[in-house]
Amino acid sequence: MLRNLLQDESGATAIEYGLLAALIAVAAITALQSVGNELSTTFSTVSTTLNDSNTVS
């Protein structure tokens, strides 16, 4: 029974998949934060430009 327990690798596979999923999640969050910051900057620029053009007219 102890030999079977030591040779059993089914739990290791589940842990590997869990670590892989966590790594993918961290990469996705990082990428989405970067895109979010760029979008925020773009919308701020557009808003400022529109406000400036309304005050000039």
Backbone as a printed PyTorch tensor [residue, N CA C, xyz], in Angstrom:
tensor([[[  0.8310,  -1.1940,   0.0000],
         [  0.0000,   0.0000,   0.0000],
         [  0.8810,   1.2660,   0.0000]],

        [[  1.9220,   1.2620,   0.8010],
         [  2.8140,   2.4210,   0.8510],
         [  3.5390,   2.6130,  -0.4710]],

        [[  3.9270,   1.5060,  -1.1130],
         [  4.5970,   1.5740,  -2.4170],
         [  3.6620,   2.1840,  -3.4590]],

        [[  2.4050,   1.7700,  -3.4540],
         [  1.4330,   2.3320,  -4.3970],
         [  1.2330,   3.8260,  -4.1550]],

        [[  1.2350,   4.2190,  -2.8970],
         [  1.0460,   5.6270,  -2.5590],
         [  2.2240,   6.4620,  -3.0640]],

        [[  3.4370,   5.9490,  -2.9160],
         [  4.6180,   6.6770,  -3.3600],
         [  4.7200,   6.7420,  -4.8790]],

        [[  4.1860,   5.7620,  -5.5840],
         [  4.2600,   5.7350,  -7.0410],
         [  3.0920,   6.4500,  -7.7040]],

        [[  2.0910,   6.8080,  -6.9450],
         [  0.9110,   7.4700,  -7.5000],
         [  1.2660,   8.9100,  -7.8780]],

        [[  1.0920,   9.2720,  -9.1560],
         [  1.4090,  10.6090,  -9.6390],
         [  0.1700,  11.3760, -10.0970]],

        [[ -1.0120,  10.8800,  -9.8100],
         [ -2.2230,  11.5520, -10.2850],
         [ -2.4090,  12.9160,  -9.6300]],

        [[ -2.0140,  13.0620,  -8.3890],
         [ -2.1080,  14.3610,  -7.7210],
         [ -1.1370,  15.3680,  -8.3050]],

        [[  0.0360,  14.8900,  -8.7220],
         [  1.0350,  15.7810,  -9.3100],
         [  0.5140,  16.3960, -10.6040]],

        [[ -0.2080,  15.6260, -11.3750],
         [ -0.7640,  16.1390, -12.6280],
         [ -1.7810,  17.2440, -12.3490]],

        [[ -2.6070,  17.0390, -11.3550],
         [ -3.6010,  18.0600, -11.0000],
         [ -2.9140,  19.3370, -10.5260]],

        [[ -1.8530,  19.1920,  -9.7600],
         [ -1.1190,  20.3670,  -9.2840],
         [ -0.4690,  21.0980, -10.4550]],

        [[  0.0820,  20.3560, -11.3990],
         [  0.6910,  20.9750, -12.5760],
         [ -0.3420,  21.7690, -13.3740]],

        [[ -1.5250,  21.2020, -13.5560],
         [ -2.5790,  21.9250, -14.2770],
         [ -3.0030,  23.1700, -13.5000]],

        [[ -3.0660,  23.0700, -12.1970],
         [ -3.4250,  24.2210, -11.3780],
         [ -2.3980,  25.3340, -11.4860]],

        [[ -1.1200,  24.9710, -11.4420],
         [ -0.0620,  25.9720, -11.5930],
         [ -0.0800,  26.6030, -12.9770]],

        [[ -0.3350,  25.8030, -13.9830],
         [ -0.4180,  26.3270, -15.3480],
         [ -1.5840,  27.3080, -15.4840]],

        [[ -2.7240,  26.9580, -14.9200],
         [ -3.8890,  27.8510, -14.9720],
         [ -3.6130,  29.1570, -14.2250]],

        [[ -2.9350,  29.0730, -13.0930],
         [ -2.5980,  30.2800, -12.3360],
         [ -1.6370,  31.1640, -13.1220]],

        [[ -0.6710,  30.5620, -13.7910],
         [  0.2790,  31.3340, -14.5940],
         [ -0.4180,  32.0360, -15.7540]],

        [[ -1.3300,  31.3450, -16.4040],
         [ -2.0850,  31.9440, -17.5020],
         [ -2.9570,  33.0900, -16.9830]],

        [[ -3.5560,  32.9110, -15.8050],
         [ -4.3900,  33.9600, -15.2250],
         [ -3.5690,  35.2060, -14.9050]],

        [[ -2.3850,  35.0220, -14.3480],
         [ -1.5240,  36.1670, -14.0310],
         [ -1.1130,  36.8960, -15.3070]],

        [[ -0.7740,  36.1430, -16.3470],
         [ -0.3920,  36.7610, -17.6220],
         [ -1.5670,  37.5320, -18.2200]],

        [[ -2.7640,  36.9640, -18.1550],
         [ -3.9480,  37.6350, -18.7020],
         [ -4.2620,  38.9100, -17.9240]],

        [[ -4.1640,  38.8630, -16.6060],
         [ -4.4420,  40.0470, -15.7900],
         [ -3.4450,  41.1530, -16.1110]],

        [[ -2.1860,  40.7950, -16.2350],
         [ -1.1570,  41.7840, -16.5620],
         [ -1.4200,  42.4200, -17.9190]],

        [[ -1.7550,  41.6040, -18.9050],
         [ -2.0320,  42.1310, -20.2470],
         [ -3.2650,  43.0250, -20.2420]],

        [[ -4.3020,  42.6210, -19.5370],
         [ -5.5260,  43.4230, -19.5000],
         [ -5.3280,  44.7380, -18.7610]],

        [[ -4.4920,  44.7460, -17.7300],
         [ -4.2060,  45.9990, -17.0380],
         [ -3.4850,  46.9640, -17.9670]],

        [[ -2.5670,  46.4490, -18.7500],
         [ -1.8300,  47.2900, -19.6930],
         [ -2.7850,  47.8890, -20.7270]],

        [[ -3.6630,  47.0680, -21.2700],
         [ -4.6390,  47.5500, -22.2510],
         [ -5.5830,  48.5570, -21.6030]],

        [[ -5.9910,  48.3020, -20.3700],
         [ -6.8800,  49.2200, -19.6600],
         [ -6.2380,  50.5750, -19.4550]],

        [[ -4.9500,  50.5750, -19.0970],
         [ -4.2500,  51.8560, -18.9150],
         [ -4.1570,  52.6210, -20.2270]],

        [[ -3.8810,  51.9270, -21.3100],
         [ -3.8090,  52.5860, -22.6200],
         [ -5.1640,  53.1530, -23.0230]],

        [[ -6.2340,  52.4030, -22.7760],
         [ -7.5790,  52.8940, -23.1060],
         [ -7.9360,  54.1180, -22.2650]],

        [[ -7.5740,  54.0830, -21.0040],
         [ -7.8510,  55.2230, -20.1300],
         [ -7.1460,  56.4720, -20.6410]],

        [[ -5.8950,  56.3190, -21.0440],
         [ -5.1440,  57.4490, -21.5860],
         [ -5.7820,  57.9600, -22.8690]],

        [[ -6.1840,  57.0560, -23.7360],
         [ -6.8050,  57.4430, -25.0020],
         [ -8.1160,  58.1960, -24.7640]],

        [[ -8.9650,  57.6840, -23.8740],
         [-10.2370,  58.3590, -23.6000],
         [-10.0160,  59.7100, -22.9330]],

        [[ -9.0170,  59.8170, -22.0870],
         [ -8.7130,  61.1130, -21.4730],
         [ -8.2730,  62.1210, -22.5200]],

        [[ -7.4610,  61.6810, -23.4560],
         [ -7.0040,  62.5650, -24.5310],
         [ -8.1790,  63.0170, -25.3930]],

        [[ -9.0460,  62.1030, -25.7390],
         [-10.2220,  62.4440, -26.5470],
         [-11.1180,  63.4100, -25.7850]],

        [[-11.3340,  63.1580, -24.5010],
         [-12.1800,  64.0320, -23.6880],
         [-11.5950,  65.4360, -23.6080]],

        [[-10.2950,  65.5280, -23.3850],
         [ -9.6370,  66.8350, -23.3120],
         [ -9.7440,  67.5720, -24.6410]],

        [[ -9.5310,  66.8540, -25.7300],
         [ -9.6190,  67.4670, -27.0540],
         [-11.0300,  67.9740, -27.3300]],

        [[-12.0260,  67.1840, -26.9830],
         [-13.4120,  67.6020, -27.1960],
         [-13.7690,  68.8080, -26.3250]],

        [[-13.3220,  68.7930, -25.0820],
         [-13.5960,  69.9380, -24.1970],
         [-12.9140,  71.2020, -24.6970]],

        [[-11.6850,  71.0690, -25.1810],
         [-10.9680,  72.2310, -25.7030],
         [-11.6350,  72.7730, -26.9580]],

        [[-12.1350,  71.8730, -27.8260],
         [-12.7800,  72.3520, -29.0440],
         [-14.1280,  72.9960, -28.7520]],

        [[-14.8040,  72.5850, -27.6870],
         [-16.0770,  73.2200, -27.3130],
         [-15.8650,  74.6070, -26.7340]],

        [[-14.7920,  74.8160, -26.0060],
         [-14.5480,  76.1390, -25.4340],
         [-14.0410,  77.1160, -26.4700]],

        [[-13.3700,  76.6540, -27.5060],
         [-12.8570,  77.5400, -28.5660],
         [-14.0010,  77.9980, -29.4480]],

        [[-14.9480,  77.1290, -29.7300],
         [-16.0360,  77.4560, -30.6550],
         [-16.9930,  78.4070, -30.0960]]])
